[in-house]
Amino acid sequence: MKNFFSVADVDNLEGIVQEALSLKAGPFDHEQLGKHKTIGLVFLNPSLRTRLSTQKAAMNLGMQVIVMNMDKDGWALETRDGVIMNGTTVEHIREAAAVMGEYCDILGLRSFPSLKDKEADYTEDLFNKFVKFAGVPVVSLESATRHPLQSLTDLITITEYKQKAKPKVVLAWAPHVKALPQAVPNSFSEWMCKAQEEGLVDFTIAHPEGYELSDEFTQGAALSHNLDEALADADFVYVKNWSSFKDYGQVYPVNENWLLDNEKLKLTNDAKVMHCLPVRRDLELSSEILDGPNSLVIKEASNRVWAAQVVLKRMLEALK
């Protein structure tokens, strides 16, 4: 595995999931693989689970870890070519990424979208330029359009807790107080659509009108504007808010009740409930579910380590 940015970088979903679960059973079985190797984790935005889980995964593989919080400690980056840097940017991405590649064998990069310019966000300019100029493998720690480590984690968690061979999985939009990116739902949908192609799940997306995701990420999914209907017979419900893609970054008023609680959970097949975290209690997801027996959010977060570790293991093997 050279880079890790989307489900397209994985040739067999069931294979990578089983490999991740084997790492969970033996976390230090490959700790010599990363000996004398360094990973640099570059954050342009806040992180809790992604940072800690990727650090732990790298250390389990024997790697040294350097963390750079560019939003706090680094110079303001210029990504455009052909401009005179007489404004607020201090360092060009050409030099910054290249220098990081000199210090590190693998780079991880996290950067959120602006939610103002759809074209700029969806071209993934920053990530692509890091790949171009760093000269080493790059793993996405979340980008403008995707969060692949989270989505791999989610598939690992569904596989681990499913009660039948092909569970029904529902991605359910939830309320929020501000506009959030589409990266997590995009990525979850992309991975679940691929999992559906491979016969691993049945996948439905439920959201109010106006909150359609880009068709690029939803091919093959059943789509619904009625949460109650979508929840029928669901085995897993993945709760997440996102802003509009069509009217980019905007939030529409929603009059229907889209908060998942125990009453709505009765419509499901005693579904397990998932969320990538952080979650706003009793706004995105009810406390009674978060604190109840159907919640997988902590187990899901724990599995972030094994998703990161299987990806880093494959990258290290490709470096040999």
C-alpha positions as CSV (number, residue, x, y, z in Angstrom):
1,M,0.0,0.0,0.0
2,K,1.6,3.2,-1.2
3,N,-0.9,5.8,0.0
4,F,-4.2,5.5,1.9
5,F,-6.9,8.0,1.0
6,S,-10.1,6.0,0.2
7,V,-11.6,2.6,-0.2
8,A,-10.1,2.4,-3.7
9,D,-6.7,1.8,-1.9
10,V,-8.0,-1.5,-0.6
11,D,-8.4,-4.5,-2.9
12,N,-10.3,-6.8,-0.6
13,L,-12.4,-5.4,2.3
14,E,-13.0,-8.7,4.1
15,G,-9.2,-9.4,3.9
16,I,-8.2,-6.1,5.5
17,V,-10.8,-6.4,8.2
18,Q,-9.7,-9.9,9.1
19,E,-6.1,-8.7,9.1
20,A,-7.0,-5.8,11.5
21,L,-8.8,-8.2,13.8
22,S,-5.7,-10.5,13.9
23,L,-3.7,-7.4,14.9
24,K,-6.2,-6.8,17.7
25,A,-5.5,-10.3,18.9
26,G,-1.7,-9.8,18.7
27,P,-0.9,-6.1,18.8
28,F,2.9,-6.6,19.0
29,D,3.4,-9.5,16.6
30,H,4.9,-7.1,14.0
31,E,6.8,-4.7,16.3
32,Q,10.1,-5.3,14.5
33,L,8.5,-4.1,11.2
34,G,8.7,-0.4,12.1
35,K,12.0,-0.5,13.9
36,H,14.1,2.6,13.0
37,K,11.1,4.0,11.0
38,T,9.4,7.3,11.7
39,I,5.9,8.5,11.1
40,G,5.1,12.2,11.1
41,L,1.5,13.1,12.0
42,V,0.6,16.5,10.6
43,F,-2.5,18.2,12.0
44,L,-4.0,21.3,10.6
45,N,-7.2,20.8,12.7
46,P,-8.0,19.4,16.1
47,S,-8.0,15.6,16.8
48,L,-8.5,13.2,19.7
49,R,-9.2,9.7,18.5
50,T,-7.3,10.0,15.2
51,R,-4.2,11.3,16.9
52,L,-4.0,8.9,19.8
53,S,-5.1,5.8,17.9
54,T,-2.6,6.4,15.1
55,Q,0.2,7.1,17.6
56,K,-0.6,3.9,19.5
57,A,-0.8,1.9,16.3
58,A,2.6,3.2,15.1
59,M,4.2,2.4,18.4
60,N,2.7,-1.1,18.4
61,L,4.6,-1.6,15.1
62,G,7.8,-0.3,16.7
63,M,7.8,3.1,14.9
64,Q,8.9,6.5,16.3
65,V,6.2,9.1,16.1
66,I,6.6,12.9,15.5
67,V,3.5,15.0,15.9
68,M,3.2,18.5,14.3
69,N,0.3,20.7,15.1
70,M,0.5,23.0,12.1
71,D,-2.6,25.0,13.2
72,K,-0.7,26.0,16.4
73,D,3.0,25.5,15.9
74,G,3.7,25.6,12.2
75,W,4.1,28.4,9.6
76,A,1.1,29.4,7.6
77,L,1.3,27.4,4.4
78,E,1.0,28.7,0.8
79,T,-0.5,26.1,-1.6
80,R,-0.7,28.1,-4.8
81,D,2.0,28.2,-7.4
82,G,3.0,31.3,-9.2
83,V,2.2,33.8,-6.4
84,I,4.4,36.3,-4.7
85,M,4.3,35.4,-1.1
86,N,3.9,39.0,0.3
87,G,0.8,38.2,2.4
88,T,0.1,36.1,5.4
89,T,1.6,32.8,4.3
90,V,5.2,32.2,5.3
91,E,6.2,28.8,3.9
92,H,5.3,27.1,0.6
93,I,3.9,23.6,0.6
94,R,6.6,22.6,-1.8
95,E,9.3,23.1,0.8
96,A,7.3,22.2,3.9
97,A,6.1,18.8,2.5
98,A,9.5,18.0,1.1
99,V,11.3,18.7,4.4
100,M,8.8,16.5,6.3
101,G,9.5,13.7,3.8
102,E,13.2,14.0,4.6
103,Y,12.5,13.5,8.3
104,C,9.8,10.8,8.1
105,D,9.3,7.5,6.3
106,I,5.5,7.9,6.4
107,L,3.4,11.0,6.7
108,G,-0.2,11.3,8.1
109,L,-2.2,14.5,7.2
110,R,-5.4,15.9,8.7
111,S,-7.1,18.9,7.2
112,F,-10.8,20.0,7.2
113,P,-12.6,21.7,4.4
114,S,-13.5,25.3,4.2
115,L,-17.2,24.6,3.5
116,K,-17.1,27.8,1.4
117,D,-15.6,26.7,-2.0
118,K,-16.9,23.3,-3.1
119,E,-14.6,23.0,-6.0
120,A,-11.5,23.8,-4.0
121,D,-12.5,21.4,-1.2
122,Y,-13.4,18.5,-3.5
123,T,-10.3,18.6,-5.6
124,E,-8.3,17.7,-2.4
125,D,-5.6,20.1,-3.5
126,L,-3.7,20.1,-0.1
127,F,-3.6,16.3,0.2
128,N,-2.6,15.8,-3.4
129,K,0.2,18.3,-3.1
130,F,1.5,16.7,0.1
131,V,1.6,13.4,-1.8
132,K,3.4,15.1,-4.7
133,F,6.1,16.9,-2.8
134,A,6.7,14.8,0.3
135,G,8.1,11.8,-1.6
136,V,7.0,9.3,1.0
137,P,3.8,7.4,1.6
138,V,0.9,9.5,2.9
139,V,-2.1,8.4,5.0
140,S,-5.2,10.5,5.3
141,L,-6.1,11.3,8.9
142,E,-9.2,13.0,7.5
143,S,-9.4,15.3,4.5
144,A,-12.0,17.7,3.0
145,T,-14.0,14.8,1.5
146,R,-13.1,11.6,3.3
147,H,-12.1,10.0,6.6
148,P,-10.9,6.5,5.5
149,L,-9.4,5.4,8.8
150,Q,-12.8,6.0,10.5
151,S,-14.7,4.2,7.8
152,L,-12.3,1.2,7.9
153,T,-12.8,1.2,11.7
154,D,-16.6,1.2,11.2
155,L,-16.5,-1.8,8.9
156,I,-14.2,-3.6,11.4
157,T,-16.7,-2.8,14.2
158,I,-19.7,-4.0,12.1
159,T,-17.9,-7.2,11.3
160,E,-17.0,-7.8,14.9
161,Y,-20.6,-7.3,16.3
162,K,-22.8,-8.5,13.4
163,Q,-25.3,-11.3,14.2
164,K,-25.9,-12.3,10.6
165,A,-23.9,-12.6,7.5
166,K,-25.4,-9.6,5.7
167,P,-26.7,-7.0,8.2
168,K,-28.7,-4.0,7.3
169,V,-26.7,-0.8,7.9
170,V,-28.4,2.6,8.0
171,L,-26.5,5.9,7.8
172,A,-28.9,8.4,9.6
173,W,-28.5,12.2,9.4
174,A,-28.8,13.9,12.8
175,P,-29.3,17.5,13.9
176,H,-26.5,19.9,14.8
177,V,-26.0,23.6,15.7
178,K,-23.6,24.4,12.9
179,A,-22.5,23.3,9.5
180,L,-20.4,20.2,9.5
181,P,-18.3,18.7,6.6
182,Q,-19.5,15.7,4.5
183,A,-16.2,13.9,5.0
184,V,-17.3,11.2,7.5
185,P,-20.7,10.4,5.8
186,N,-19.1,10.5,2.3
187,S,-16.4,8.1,3.4
188,F,-18.8,5.8,5.4
189,S,-21.1,5.7,2.4
190,E,-18.3,4.9,0.0
191,W,-17.0,2.1,2.2
192,M,-20.5,0.6,2.8
193,C,-21.4,0.8,-0.9
194,K,-18.2,-1.2,-1.6
195,A,-19.0,-3.6,1.2
196,Q,-22.5,-4.1,-0.3
197,E,-20.9,-4.9,-3.7
198,E,-18.9,-7.6,-1.9
199,G,-22.0,-9.0,-0.2
200,L,-21.1,-7.9,3.3
201,V,-24.0,-5.5,4.1
202,D,-27.2,-4.0,2.9
203,F,-26.9,-0.2,3.0
204,T,-29.4,2.6,3.4
205,I,-28.9,6.3,3.8
206,A,-31.6,8.4,5.5
207,H,-31.6,12.2,5.5
208,P,-34.0,15.1,5.2
209,E,-34.6,16.6,1.7
210,G,-31.7,18.9,0.7
211,Y,-29.0,16.9,2.5
212,E,-28.2,14.6,-0.4
213,L,-24.5,13.6,-0.6
214,S,-22.6,13.7,-3.8
215,D,-23.5,10.8,-6.1
216,E,-19.9,9.9,-6.2
217,F,-20.1,8.4,-2.8
218,T,-23.6,6.8,-2.8
219,Q,-23.8,4.5,-5.8
220,G,-25.8,1.4,-4.9
221,A,-27.2,2.7,-1.6
222,A,-30.9,2.8,-0.9
223,L,-31.9,6.4,-0.2
224,S,-34.7,7.6,2.0
225,H,-36.1,10.9,3.4
226,N,-38.1,9.0,6.0
227,L,-36.1,8.0,9.1
228,D,-38.7,5.7,10.6
229,E,-39.1,3.8,7.3
230,A,-35.3,3.5,6.9
231,L,-34.9,2.2,10.5
232,A,-37.2,-0.8,9.9
233,D,-35.2,-4.0,10.5
234,A,-31.9,-2.2,10.8
235,D,-29.1,-4.1,12.5
236,F,-26.7,-1.1,12.7
237,V,-27.5,2.6,12.7
238,Y,-24.7,5.0,12.1
239,V,-25.6,8.5,13.3
240,K,-23.9,11.6,11.8
241,N,-24.7,15.2,10.9
242,W,-23.6,16.9,7.7
243,S,-24.3,20.1,5.8
244,S,-25.7,20.4,2.3
245,F,-23.5,19.4,-0.6
246,K,-25.7,20.9,-3.3
247,D,-26.0,24.3,-1.6
248,Y,-22.5,23.8,-0.3
249,G,-22.0,24.1,3.5
250,Q,-25.5,25.4,4.1
251,V,-27.9,24.2,6.8
252,Y,-31.6,23.9,6.0
253,P,-34.3,24.0,8.7
254,V,-35.7,20.5,9.5
255,N,-39.1,20.2,11.2
256,E,-39.3,16.4,11.6
257,N,-37.7,14.6,14.6
258,W,-34.4,13.2,13.4
259,L,-33.0,12.5,16.9
260,L,-32.4,8.8,17.5
261,D,-33.8,7.7,20.9
262,N,-35.0,4.5,22.4
263,E,-38.5,5.0,21.0
264,K,-37.1,5.1,17.4
265,L,-34.8,2.3,18.2
266,K,-37.8,0.0,18.7
267,L,-38.3,0.3,14.9
268,T,-35.0,-1.5,14.3
269,N,-33.8,-5.1,14.8
270,D,-32.5,-4.1,18.2
271,A,-29.8,-2.3,16.3
272,K,-26.4,-1.4,17.5
273,V,-25.8,2.4,17.3
274,M,-22.6,3.9,16.1
275,H,-21.1,7.5,15.9
276,C,-17.6,8.6,15.0
277,L,-17.4,11.0,18.0
278,P,-17.2,13.7,19.2
279,V,-21.0,13.7,19.7
280,R,-23.3,16.4,21.1
281,R,-25.5,14.6,23.6
282,D,-29.3,15.0,23.2
283,L,-28.8,17.0,20.0
284,E,-27.2,14.5,17.6
285,L,-27.8,11.4,19.7
286,S,-29.8,10.8,22.8
287,S,-28.0,10.2,26.1
288,E,-30.3,7.2,26.7
289,I,-28.8,5.5,23.7
290,L,-25.2,6.6,24.3
291,D,-25.4,5.2,27.9
292,G,-27.5,2.2,27.0
293,P,-26.7,-1.4,25.9
294,N,-27.1,-0.7,22.1
295,S,-24.3,1.9,21.9
296,L,-21.0,0.8,20.2
297,V,-19.4,4.3,20.2
298,I,-16.6,3.4,22.7
299,K,-15.9,0.0,21.2
300,E,-15.9,1.7,17.8
301,A,-13.4,4.3,19.0
302,S,-11.2,1.6,20.5
303,N,-11.1,-0.1,17.1
304,R,-9.5,3.0,15.6
305,V,-6.1,1.6,16.7
306,W,-6.5,-1.6,14.6
307,A,-7.6,0.3,11.5
308,A,-4.6,2.5,11.7
309,Q,-2.3,-0.4,12.5
310,V,-3.3,-2.5,9.6
311,V,-2.9,0.4,7.2
312,L,0.6,1.3,8.6
313,K,1.6,-2.3,8.6
314,R,0.8,-2.6,4.8
315,M,2.6,0.7,4.2
316,L,5.7,-0.5,6.0
317,E,5.7,-3.8,4.2
318,A,5.6,-1.9,0.9
319,L,8.7,0.1,2.0
320,K,10.8,-3.1,2.4
